[in-house]
Amino acid sequence: MSVTTVPLRPVNKGGLWILWLGILALLGAGAAFAMNVTPRIGFETVKAGTGPSPTAADVVLVKYEGRLADGTVFDANEQAPMQVAQVVPGFGEALTRMQKGGKYEITIPPALGYGDRAAGPIPAGSTLHFTVELLDFKSEAEVRALQQMMQQQMQAQGGPQGAPQAAPQP
């Protein structure tokens, strides 16, 4: 068996730039493709709020109504406290974009909601629609401090743990 060698001509510097531009164009097209297939939430501001937005470490107080695509209401609450980090990913992402006092319409695709599993009245693969008002939010440390203060006040007043009991009637 014989090997035939073929001499290669060196690539000129202009050719290298064209090669690099081609690679960058391919990478850019790949990134654009990835952005188009990555699920995203729908987020519309109905009434703008003011001030900073909550972070994933915060606890929010919201008024909300959750609906399925056919308009069926699956959940609603006038004052619901929730930790941003403990809700479904799409809802958490939306909360971090809100401002206190604002009202928002959110659409969460299944991949950022409950996915392929059912959750109570929500069928598997459901797109979720919410109307949400951000009433207030506090850091987790502020919430713990408030809880501790309330617990101390209850103990000082003879709350549930140390409540005096009525004497038995004769």
Contacts in CASP RR format, 6 or more apart in sequence:
PFRMAT RR
TARGET T0000
AUTHOR 0000-0000-0000
METHOD contacts of the structure
MODEL  1
MSVTTVPLRPVNKGGLWILWLGILALLGAGAAFAMNVTPRIGFETVKAGT
GPSPTAADVVLVKYEGRLADGTVFDANEQAPMQVAQVVPGFGEALTRMQK
GGKYEITIPPALGYGDRAAGPIPAGSTLHFTVELLDFKSEAEVRALQQMM
QQQMQAQGGPQGAPQAAPQP
11 19 0 8 1.000
39 109 0 8 1.000
39 110 0 8 1.000
39 111 0 8 1.000
39 112 0 8 1.000
40 109 0 8 1.000
40 112 0 8 1.000
41 90 0 8 1.000
41 93 0 8 1.000
41 94 0 8 1.000
41 106 0 8 1.000
41 107 0 8 1.000
41 108 0 8 1.000
41 109 0 8 1.000
41 112 0 8 1.000
42 105 0 8 1.000
42 106 0 8 1.000
42 107 0 8 1.000
42 108 0 8 1.000
43 94 0 8 1.000
43 97 0 8 1.000
43 104 0 8 1.000
43 105 0 8 1.000
43 106 0 8 1.000
43 107 0 8 1.000
44 104 0 8 1.000
44 105 0 8 1.000
44 106 0 8 1.000
45 102 0 8 1.000
45 103 0 8 1.000
45 104 0 8 1.000
46 102 0 8 1.000
46 103 0 8 1.000
46 104 0 8 1.000
46 105 0 8 1.000
46 131 0 8 1.000
47 101 0 8 1.000
47 102 0 8 1.000
47 103 0 8 1.000
48 99 0 8 1.000
48 102 0 8 1.000
49 98 0 8 1.000
49 99 0 8 1.000
49 100 0 8 1.000
49 101 0 8 1.000
49 102 0 8 1.000
49 134 0 8 1.000
50 99 0 8 1.000
50 100 0 8 1.000
50 101 0 8 1.000
51 99 0 8 1.000
51 100 0 8 1.000
52 99 0 8 1.000
53 96 0 8 1.000
53 97 0 8 1.000
53 98 0 8 1.000
53 99 0 8 1.000
54 60 0 8 1.000
54 84 0 8 1.000
54 95 0 8 1.000
54 96 0 8 1.000
54 98 0 8 1.000
54 134 0 8 1.000
54 137 0 8 1.000
55 84 0 8 1.000
55 96 0 8 1.000
56 84 0 8 1.000
56 85 0 8 1.000
56 92 0 8 1.000
56 96 0 8 1.000
57 84 0 8 1.000
57 85 0 8 1.000
57 139 0 8 1.000
57 140 0 8 1.000
58 83 0 8 1.000
58 84 0 8 1.000
58 137 0 8 1.000
58 138 0 8 1.000
58 139 0 8 1.000
58 140 0 8 1.000
59 81 0 8 1.000
59 82 0 8 1.000
59 83 0 8 1.000
59 84 0 8 1.000
59 137 0 8 1.000
59 138 0 8 1.000
59 139 0 8 1.000
59 140 0 8 1.000
59 143 0 8 1.000
60 81 0 8 1.000
60 82 0 8 1.000
60 84 0 8 1.000
60 95 0 8 1.000
60 134 0 8 1.000
60 135 0 8 1.000
60 136 0 8 1.000
60 137 0 8 1.000
61 79 0 8 1.000
61 80 0 8 1.000
61 81 0 8 1.000
61 134 0 8 1.000
61 135 0 8 1.000
61 136 0 8 1.000
61 137 0 8 1.000
62 77 0 8 1.000
62 79 0 8 1.000
62 80 0 8 1.000
62 82 0 8 1.000
62 95 0 8 1.000
62 132 0 8 1.000
62 133 0 8 1.000
62 134 0 8 1.000
62 135 0 8 1.000
63 77 0 8 1.000
63 78 0 8 1.000
63 79 0 8 1.000
63 80 0 8 1.000
63 132 0 8 1.000
63 133 0 8 1.000
63 135 0 8 1.000
64 75 0 8 1.000
64 76 0 8 1.000
64 77 0 8 1.000
64 80 0 8 1.000
64 130 0 8 1.000
64 131 0 8 1.000
64 132 0 8 1.000
64 133 0 8 1.000
65 73 0 8 1.000
65 75 0 8 1.000
65 76 0 8 1.000
65 130 0 8 1.000
65 131 0 8 1.000
66 73 0 8 1.000
66 74 0 8 1.000
66 75 0 8 1.000
66 76 0 8 1.000
66 128 0 8 1.000
66 129 0 8 1.000
66 130 0 8 1.000
66 131 0 8 1.000
67 73 0 8 1.000
67 74 0 8 1.000
67 128 0 8 1.000
67 129 0 8 1.000
67 130 0 8 1.000
68 74 0 8 1.000
68 122 0 8 1.000
68 123 0 8 1.000
68 126 0 8 1.000
68 127 0 8 1.000
68 128 0 8 1.000
68 129 0 8 1.000
69 126 0 8 1.000
69 127 0 8 1.000
69 129 0 8 1.000
71 129 0 8 1.000
72 121 0 8 1.000
74 120 0 8 1.000
74 121 0 8 1.000
74 122 0 8 1.000
75 121 0 8 1.000
79 135 0 8 1.000
83 140 0 8 1.000
84 92 0 8 1.000
84 95 0 8 1.000
84 96 0 8 1.000
85 92 0 8 1.000
87 95 0 8 1.000
88 108 0 8 1.000
88 112 0 8 1.000
88 113 0 8 1.000
88 114 0 8 1.000
88 128 0 8 1.000
89 112 0 8 1.000
89 113 0 8 1.000
90 106 0 8 1.000
90 108 0 8 1.000
90 112 0 8 1.000
90 113 0 8 1.000
91 106 0 8 1.000
91 108 0 8 1.000
91 113 0 8 1.000
91 128 0 8 1.000
91 130 0 8 1.000
93 112 0 8 1.000
94 104 0 8 1.000
94 106 0 8 1.000
94 108 0 8 1.000
94 130 0 8 1.000
94 132 0 8 1.000
95 132 0 8 1.000
95 134 0 8 1.000
97 104 0 8 1.000
98 104 0 8 1.000
98 132 0 8 1.000
98 134 0 8 1.000
99 134 0 8 1.000
100 134 0 8 1.000
100 135 0 8 1.000
100 136 0 8 1.000
100 137 0 8 1.000
101 133 0 8 1.000
101 134 0 8 1.000
101 135 0 8 1.000
102 133 0 8 1.000
102 134 0 8 1.000
103 131 0 8 1.000
103 132 0 8 1.000
103 133 0 8 1.000
104 130 0 8 1.000
104 131 0 8 1.000
104 132 0 8 1.000
104 133 0 8 1.000
104 134 0 8 1.000
105 129 0 8 1.000
105 130 0 8 1.000
105 131 0 8 1.000
106 128 0 8 1.000
106 129 0 8 1.000
106 130 0 8 1.000
106 131 0 8 1.000
106 132 0 8 1.000
107 127 0 8 1.000
107 128 0 8 1.000
107 129 0 8 1.000
107 130 0 8 1.000
108 127 0 8 1.000
108 128 0 8 1.000
108 129 0 8 1.000
108 130 0 8 1.000
109 127 0 8 1.000
110 116 0 8 1.000
110 124 0 8 1.000
110 125 0 8 1.000
110 126 0 8 1.000
110 127 0 8 1.000
113 128 0 8 1.000
114 122 0 8 1.000
114 124 0 8 1.000
114 125 0 8 1.000
114 126 0 8 1.000
114 128 0 8 1.000
115 124 0 8 1.000
115 125 0 8 1.000
116 124 0 8 1.000
116 125 0 8 1.000
117 124 0 8 1.000
118 124 0 8 1.000
122 128 0 8 1.000
138 146 0 8 1.000
154 160 0 8 1.000
154 161 0 8 1.000
155 161 0 8 1.000
155 162 0 8 1.000
158 164 0 8 1.000
END
